[in-house]
Amino acid sequence: MKTSAKKFVVCLKNKGYTVSLEPRKIYQVLPDPGAAKQRQLRVIDESGDDYLYPAAYFSPIELPQPLLKAVLASA
């Protein structure tokens, strides 16, 4: 997958998912049309695995190129 195709969100809240999600943290989103129909996002969480979370818990963001490189390097 090209880096320009990767999507990111910032966590707004983590009610019910305090171990898996941190508010104000940036997470990578994986494409999942089925989840989107259910108003969920497939997010790579603190465990390093991807899980479904309520889409309302996140806000999509676009990262500037230098920040995108830094985020991807830390993954």
C-alpha positions in Angstrom: 0.0 0.0 0.0 1.4 3.4 -0.9 1.8 5.9 2.0 -0.4 8.4 0.2 -3.3 5.8 0.3 -3.0 5.3 4.1 -5.8 7.0 6.1 -5.5 8.3 9.7 -7.8 9.4 12.4 -7.4 11.1 15.8 -9.2 9.5 18.7 -11.7 11.8 20.3 -12.9 9.4 23.1 -12.3 5.9 24.4 -15.3 5.1 26.6 -15.4 1.3 26.9 -12.0 1.0 25.2 -9.6 2.6 27.7 -7.0 -0.2 27.3 -7.2 -0.1 23.5 -7.5 3.6 22.6 -5.9 6.8 23.8 -7.8 10.1 23.3 -5.9 12.6 21.1 -3.7 9.9 19.6 -3.3 9.3 15.9 -4.4 5.9 14.6 -4.2 4.3 11.1 -7.5 3.1 9.6 -7.8 0.1 7.3 -10.4 0.0 4.5 -13.5 -2.0 5.5 -16.6 -1.1 3.6 -18.7 -3.5 5.6 -17.7 -1.8 8.8 -18.4 1.6 7.4 -22.0 0.6 6.6 -22.3 -0.2 10.4 -20.8 3.2 11.3 -17.6 1.6 12.5 -13.9 2.0 11.6 -11.2 -0.7 11.4 -8.4 0.8 13.4 -4.9 -0.4 14.3 -5.1 0.0 18.1 -2.6 -0.1 21.0 -2.2 -3.9 20.6 -0.9 -3.5 17.0 -3.9 -5.4 15.7 -6.9 -4.1 13.9 -10.3 -4.0 15.5 -13.7 -2.3 14.8 -14.6 0.8 16.8 -17.4 3.2 16.6 -16.7 5.8 13.9 -18.0 8.5 16.2 -15.0 8.0 18.5 -12.6 9.4 15.8 -12.1 12.3 13.4 -10.4 11.9 10.1 -7.2 13.9 9.6 -4.7 14.5 6.8 -1.1 14.5 7.9 1.5 16.8 6.3 4.2 14.8 4.6 6.9 15.2 7.3 4.5 14.1 10.0 3.2 11.2 7.9 6.8 9.9 7.5 7.3 10.2 11.3 4.1 8.4 12.1 4.8 5.6 9.6 8.4 5.2 10.9 7.2 4.7 14.4 4.8 1.9 13.4 
